[in-house]
Amino acid sequence: MKSLQVPQESDIGIRIAIVGPCGAGKSILADALRVNGYDARQIAQEHSFFPAMWEQITKPDILIYLDVSYQSATVRKQLNWLEKEFDEQIRRLAHARKNCDIYIHTDSLTPTEVLSKVIEYLK
């Protein structure tokens, strides 16, 4: 993925946590942000029964919630899961979604477009 912006020195100290259901693009976004000099971590909150796990693990300055539909997630991850399993991930993510700083639904976006939206927010 092509870097969209080189961060200013003040950006380097921002700790970013990324949460969302499987297939939303957390890993891709975290990797792209790190390439651009940000301290970004994906949090597997969707697998945790502890609602504030994202806070405890990273104590982020910015919480990004990436969302995806069940249909897009199953295509992206090529998983054979049931919709009720996906719905459980969404339930586990409710606290993070309620407390996020930026929410992005990724179904119709490329990874570059998602990165661009986040970098624009961070300016």
Secondary structure as GFF3:
##gff-version 3
##sequence-region A 1 123
A	DSSP	alpha_helix	9	12	.	.	.	ID=ss1
A	DSSP	beta_strand	15	19	.	.	.	ID=ss2
A	DSSP	alpha_helix	26	35	.	.	.	ID=ss3
A	DSSP	beta_strand	39	42	.	.	.	ID=ss4
A	DSSP	three_ten_helix	45	47	.	.	.	ID=ss5
A	DSSP	alpha_helix	53	58	.	.	.	ID=ss6
A	DSSP	beta_strand	62	67	.	.	.	ID=ss7
A	DSSP	alpha_helix	70	77	.	.	.	ID=ss8
A	DSSP	alpha_helix	83	92	.	.	.	ID=ss9
A	DSSP	alpha_helix	94	99	.	.	.	ID=ss10
A	DSSP	beta_strand	102	105	.	.	.	ID=ss11
A	DSSP	alpha_helix	111	122	.	.	.	ID=ss12
###
